Each structure stands twice: as structure tokens, then as C-alpha cells.
Amino acid sequence: MTNQELADHLNEAVGLTGKEAVTVNVVRQWVGWDVLPKAQPIGQAFGKAPEWARQDTGLERAVRLSELRKLGIRRKNAVVAQAYFEWGHPDFELAREAVVSEFIKWREQLNRRQTTTLGGKNFQEVSSAKKRAIKTQLGPLDQRFVDAPFEQAPELYALFADAARTGQVEASQIAALLAEGLEKIDPKIANLMPRKDLLAFASATAGLTGYQDEIANSGEETLINAAAEQFEKARQLNKIMTNISIPPDVEAVAAQTAKNLQNLIDIRMQLHSQISIGPWAIFQFAGILHSIVNDPNFGQKLTDFARIC
């Protein structure tokens, strides 16, 4: 299969036309970025061009890259970062550079939108106008999550946003609010979550979206300095969290899970194509890595949480 034949196959299979269409140059870009394996020559008849073949893995990745292209993932850093999240990358430093670049891009957009903070005050102490501004700047929750019901207390969103921006975290307050939120979704799940684990989740994003030159232990600093082994651990945990679901044949707790939690996971799967790429994927991965760097036991806690769900 030549590059042109591959491009034609992908355009037909994924339904790409016009500017979205995969071309020979796009295929060459993917190969050059090491997100698609090169085709291998399998023979050549006398006087004819060589015949080329790609392994099944290469074809699967080509289809996925085409799907991502249809979803708007086309820039080099965006493609390399997403490929790294999904199946890894042979050049770790190139992958790190791509993830850092995408993180900074989306962090800048987020921080430009979120200009109102608690300013070190208790949530109850700030004015109603400031509370409304914080809620507006954080953006609305998808109505399907509201109906699940998954919407949390406004105070929780505000505290998380402040912790991520400033590195100052009110872990006990956030943990208490998380406990209330879990209780609303599913009391059985809430009872299985130790308070120390809730405190760990509460502290997980502290400093995540802060600026490296303004605060210590920012998410940017973590991405730049974390070891390759920590990146890989975060990548594996990221895949678990991205694909979390309740199998139909599980036993024990998951089999008795309340309808609210099942609805929540069903909705999350409906939104999978949106929240598994772009800023969602970047911030989820960065948050997991940031947490692993700051708490060596966080990975196990996250894995346990995924199993409970």
C-alpha cells in the first residue's frame, strides 16, 4: 500500500474531504513525527515499482490519526501529544516537548478566561457578584451531568480553581465537599473512599495552572522536570481514567452501583470523543502527573478509585 493508496483508503473509511482530507504529504508528516510507522517494502517485480505494506498496528494508528484529524487535531504538537497519550512515542523528549507546549497553550486560554479568584478569602466571605463571576468564568457544566446529578457545590469549583492557580489549597474543605458530592452520586461509593484519599485528591491539582515564575511547584514545572518513568506511569493511569466504565459482568460493589453513578459513566462515555482529546486530555494527564510527582502513592489511590467505580 503506497502513501497515496493509504490516503485514499483513510479518506473513504473516515469520511474526510476538502481541507480535512488526508494527502500524501499528511502521511509523510505523520511518519516524520514518529506517530505512524513507515511502510516496509515487501518485494519488487522486475521493471516495476516496489510493493509496500504496513502492519495492522500501523493501519489502526493511521485510522485513529485520521479520526483525530476530523476532530481538529492536526498541528504537530497536538498530534504528537495525543499519540503519546494513546499509544506512546519512541522519542520521549519530543513527546514531552509537545505535551508542555500544548499545556501552556491551553493554560493561557484558561487563565485569560478565569480572571476572578477568591483572593485568599473564604467562599462565604466573598460577594455574590464575585461568586457569579467565578461561576461564569469557569463555564457551565454539560446539562447531562447536571441531570445525572453530578453538579457539585459552587464552593468546590471555586476552591479547586484557586488551588490550581495559586498553589494554595484548603484540602480539608475540598475533601469535605468531595465527600458530599460522592454521597449525592452514590452513598456506597462515598463510604468506600477513605478520608485520607479524599485529602490526596483535594491536593492533587494545587498549582497545576499556575505560572512557573510566580509559584513553586507549578504544573508547567512538573511537566518540564518529571522523569520519564513518572510520565509513563501517568500515561497508563490516564488511559485507565479516560476509559473508565462499569463492565456488565462485574461483581461486588460495581454490580450494586446506584443508578446515578451508572448514568454518570454512561454520559461520560457519550462525551468520550470530546473529553479524551484537546484541553481535556492535556489537563487530565498533567493533573495525574502533577499528583504522582507530589504524592508517590497517588497512582495507587487513583487506581483503587477506578476499581471502585
N, C-alpha and C positions, 0 to 999 in steps of 0.2 A: 504494500500500500504506500504510494507516494504521498508527499505532503499535500498535493492537490487533491488526491483521492480521499485522504483523511479529512481535509477541509470540507469537501463536498458531502461526505458522509455525516459529519458533525452538524452541518447546516440543516441537512434534511432531518436528522434524528432529533435535534433540539428545537428546530424551527427558527433558525436565525436568518435574517435577511437584512439588506441595506447596510447601515453602519455597524450593526451588531454582528454581521456575518464573519465567520472565521475565514481567513485567507491564508495563503502560503506563508506570507510574512508573519501573521499571527502565530502560526505553528512554529516557525523558526524562533520567534520571540520566546515562546514557552520553553522550547528546548534550550535556548540561550540562558534563560533564567533558572534552569535546572528544576523546573516543575513538571516537565514532560520528558520521559526517556527518549533518546534518539532511536530512529528506526534502524534496523540491522539488515544489511544485505544478505539474502538467502541464496543467491545464485544469479547467473547471468548467461543467457544464451549467446552464442557467437554472433557478433554484429548487432546485438540489441542492448538496450539499457538494462542495468541491474534490476532485479526484483527486490522489493523491500518489505519487511514485516515488522510488526510491533507486537509485543507480548500483550496478553489480556489485561494485565495491570496498566500498561501504557494506554490502551484503548479506554479503559474505565476512567483513568485520570483525564484523558482528553475530553471525554463526555462531561465530566464534572467541571473542568475548566470552561467548557462551552456554556454549561448551565450558569456558572458564576458570571461569565461574560454577559449573558442575558439579564442577570440581576444587577449589572452595573459594575462588577469587579473586573477592571481592565488595566488599571495602572500597575506598573511593575511592583511597587511596594505592597499594594493591596493584594495582588495575585500571590506574591511570594509569601506574605504573612498568612493568608488563608490556606494556601497549600501546606504550609508548615503546621498549622493547627490541625489539619485533616489527615495528613499522611507523613509529615516530617519533611526535612530538606537536607540534602547532602552537605551543604555549606552552612554551618551553624552561624558564622558571623554575618553572612548575607541575610539569613533569616532574622537574626537579632536586629540588624540594621533596619530591615523592613518593618518589623514589629514596633520598634522605637519610633520610626518615622510616622507610622500610622497612628500610634498612640498620641504623639504630640499634635498631629493634625486634628484628631477628634477631641482631644483635651482642650485645645484652643477654642474650638467651636462651643464646647460645653461651657467653658468658663466665661466666654463672651456673653452667653445667654444667661448664666446664673450669676448675676451681679449683686443680689441681695442675700446677706447671710445673717445669722443670729448675732454675730459680733461678740461672742463670748457670753451672751445673756442666756438665761433660762427661757425656754419656749413660752412659758406663761407670762414672762415679763415683757416680751416684745409686743408692739402694737398690732391691732387687727390688720391695718394696712400692710405692714411688713409681712405678716403671715400670708396674706393674699398674694403679695408679690412673690414670695418664695414659692408658693404653690403654683403660680402661673409660670414662673421661670423653670421649674422642674418639669413642667409639661403634664398633660393628662395621662392617666392610666388607661390602657385599652379597655373599652367598655365590657368586653368579655371577661376580663379579670375582675372588674368591679362586680359583675353578676355572679362570680364563682362561689363565694365572695373572697377576694384576695386583697382588696384595697386595705391599706394599713393606716394607722393614725397619722395625721399631718405632721405631728411632732417627730415621728420616726424618720420620715423622709427628710425633714429639715436637719435633724441631728446627723444623719448619715452624710448629707451633702456638706455640712460644716466640717465633719470629721475628715472627709475626703479632701477638702480644700485646704484645711489649716493643720491637719495632723493632731488637733486637739479633740479627744474622744471622751464622751461621757458613757463609758462602757456599761455601767450598772443601769443607767436609764435606758439605753438602747436595748440591753438584754431583757429588761422588764417588758418593754414594748414588743420585742420579738416574741416573747412568751405569750403575750396577749394575742398577737397575730396568729401564732400557731394554734392557740386554743380555739380561735374563731374558725380556722380552717379545718382542724381535726384534733379533738382533745386527746385521742390515743397517741398521735404523733407528738403532741406537746408534752405528754407525760414521759415519753421516751428520750427527751432531749435534756441532758444534764445541764445545770446552770453554768458550769464552767465552760461547756461547749458554746452556750449562747454568748457568754462573755468573749470567747475567742472569735465568734462570728461578728460580734459588735465591734471588735477592734480591727477586723480584717482589712477594712478599706481606709484606715487612718492615714492621711497624707497621700492617698492614691492620685488625686488630680491636682495636688499642689505643685508649685514650681520649685525646681531643684535649687535655684539661687535664693529662695525665700524660706524654705523649711528643710529640716533634716528628714531623712528617710522618706523621700517622695517616691511616687510610683515610677517617675522617669529615672530616678537614681537606681531603683531596683532593676528595671529593665536593662539599664546600661551595664550594671555590675554583677548581676546574678550569674552563678556558674551554669555551665551547660547542663549539668545533671539536674539542677533546680528547674531550668527551662523544660527539660524533658518530663520531669515529674509533674510540672504544671500543665504541660500539654496533654498528658494522659488523664489527669483529673478533669481538665477542660472538656475532653471528649466524653467522659462519664456524665458530667453535668449537662452538656449540650444534648445528649441523647437519653436523658433520664426518662424512664417510663415504668409503668407497672405491668409486668408480663401477666397474661391471663391465668397462668397456672401456678403462680407463687403461693406459698402457704404462710402461716403465722400472721404477722401484723399486716402485711400488704394485702392479704386476702380479705381482711376485715376493715380495710381502709374506708373511711367515711366517704360519702358521695362527693363532698366538697373538694377533697384532695384529688379524687379521680377526675373531677371536672377540671380542676386546675391544670393537671398534667395533660389532659386531652386538649385544652386550649393552648397550652404551651407547644404541643406538637403541631397544632394547626398553624401556629405562628413561627414554626421552626425555620422556614426559609428566610424570614425576616430577622430573627434574633440570633441566628447562627453565623451571620456574616457582618461585615462592616463594623460600626462602632460598638454594637452589642458584643460581637466576638472579641474585639480588641480589649474592651474594658473588662469582660469576664475573665479573659486569660490574664490580663495584667493584675486584676484583683486576686486571682488564685496564686499567681507567682509572688505578689507582694506579701500575701498572707503566709506562704510557705517560708519565705525568707525571714519573716518576723516571728514565726512560730513553727519550729520544726515538726511539731505534732499536728499541725493544722490539716495536712494532707489526709491523715488517718481519720480525723474528725469529719472532714468533708466526705470521705468515702463511706463512713458509717452513716452519715445523714442520707446519702444517696441510697444506701441499702434499706434504711428505714422507710424511705419513700417508695 
